[in-house]
Amino acid sequence: MSPAVQRVEVRAGAAVAAQAAAQQTHQYLTFMLGGEVFAIGILAIKEIIGYDNLTVVPMMPDCIRGVINLRGAVVPVMDLSSRFGRPATAVTKRTCIVIVEIEAADERRDVGVMVDAVNEVLEIPAGEIEPAPAFGAKIRTDFIQGMGKVGGRFVIVLDTNQVLSIDEMQALSGADSTTPRAANESLV
């Protein structure tokens, strides 16, 4: 077989593999936050629970609303709206806490994410996910894994390891230590 034929076969094989990868679908949990639709890969989701009273921990960043006791484990709960630099999420009947498993320092940890409402699980083909925009997003672009196209609209797919970074949260809590949140602050 000539080298030219081998190159054509290799290119054809690579094109078929790329097309197969683009058609591969992944499942995402979609949820509402400030009127926008966001998504997290379903494999990172452990469970969804209703919003309940949180225990406020002093000297935490404003985006950490508190902690919950999840079957004996202490799980921090992050207000995604506040994390994105927006006003804190108002608690309603539809407010949920999504328990997400993240990787931090070679270990897996659970973090609760407070959202306005959970929508549905969607299957989005890999080929329908565009890279994060370089500008114009209302949140930091390193928080965005991609923009999923679903039914003519975009769903912002979050990079949970970036959004829920424990290292960054620890750095924020050190920076905020001069302005601790009041222990009697109302969360509702």
Protein Blocks (a to p, Z undefined) as FASTA:
>chain_A
ZZklmmmmmmmmmmmmmmmmmmpccddddddeehiacdddfklpmbdcddddddddehia
fklnbdcdeehiacddddfklmnopacddddfklccddddddeehiacddddddfbdcbd
cdddfklpccddfehpabdfklpnbdcdeehiacddddfklmmomklmmmmmmmmmmmcc
dfklcfZZ
